[in-house]
Amino acid sequence: MPELFRAAKAATMIPGAPVIEDAAIIAHQGIIQEIGRHADLRSSFSGTVTDLGDVTLAPGLVNAHSHLELAHLRGKCPRGAGFVTWVEDLLKQPIFDLDQTALDEAVTELKRTGTAMVGDIATRFAKKMAGVLEASGLSFAVFVEAIGETVPKKTFLPKGEFEHGTFSVAGHSLYTTHVDVLRAAKAEARQRSLPFSLHLAEHDDEVAIMAGEPSAFLDLLQGRGRLLDFAPPKKRPVEQAAALGLLDETTLAVHCVRVTDEDIETVRESGATVCLCPRSNEFIGVGRAPWEKWAASGVPLCLGTDSAASNDDLDLWNEAVYLKKNFNGGLGFDDLLAMVTRTPARILGAGRKLGTLEPGKLAAFSMVPDKIYELF
Ligand SMILES: [Zn+2]
């Protein structure tokens, strides 16, 4: 039976569309049939009516960057000590001891806080993560992360078909993934028309390693037998990513903290989308991305919580609150909401089912919390 949801307002996030006052959404079998003013839709409707009251509906949120594999490390990693210390500590933790209870709690938290989809990075357990997300009903892109020096013979992706999501391909970073592996990973993503994700320009050590300058992090990696024959490209991270052909309109570049004006222009020209993870950057202590420049550049922007090892929670609304509170200058309601709905849905390949409230899309909506409204 169709259901009608009535709410004080609905922000459809359709570009240019105004917020609907006294709104109604009619949904059937999980799909939006109609959305508009309650006064216009109620007369011809017969079915279940749910009055949600004085709330603003928005599309279900899309968290563009998480690592559910690390759900069990919440509260266990050092805060504000810098990237090298954070990684040193992480390497002492039982990183790959998955904890089903922590995973279940993470998924429950995502759903409770209005998240409809995640772009989740899986370093080792892609099949397991896709299984957990499929069972949860959340939509997902599980990025199988390429790291190290081995190009797989056939594919980076495990077998598996899902109702609610897909596998995709990610490179870990320019300094932990061999250039041949990065190129192959991007090539596979392109060939399969899948999004490609890459941690890019996250911290100063990444800049130093690329430039061939001394770096405590390079020492750490080489002490573990990694990057022993690494030849620094003598480029900035964004320049190197562009030179390797990793940046295009299906690439999601994550973090982009250590960038110059020229780098921002390079990303803009490439058509890539940037995922900012402001609270993760603050937690680890790598500094702050030039959000205002990114916002002014016209580069499509998303927000991600990153993992529980570098954030207090996986509540994407809290990520948006943090960004807005610390943003210098104007950042409009629509621009902020686009970063957690329309833009990430598109780059994660789910623009046809999520990202806006309109007929034919999933009836997956969130409610804009007061903590957001209070900021405008
Ligand atoms: Zn990450």
Residues whose N, C-alpha, C, O or C-beta is under 5 A from the ligand:
A	BS01	ZN	D306
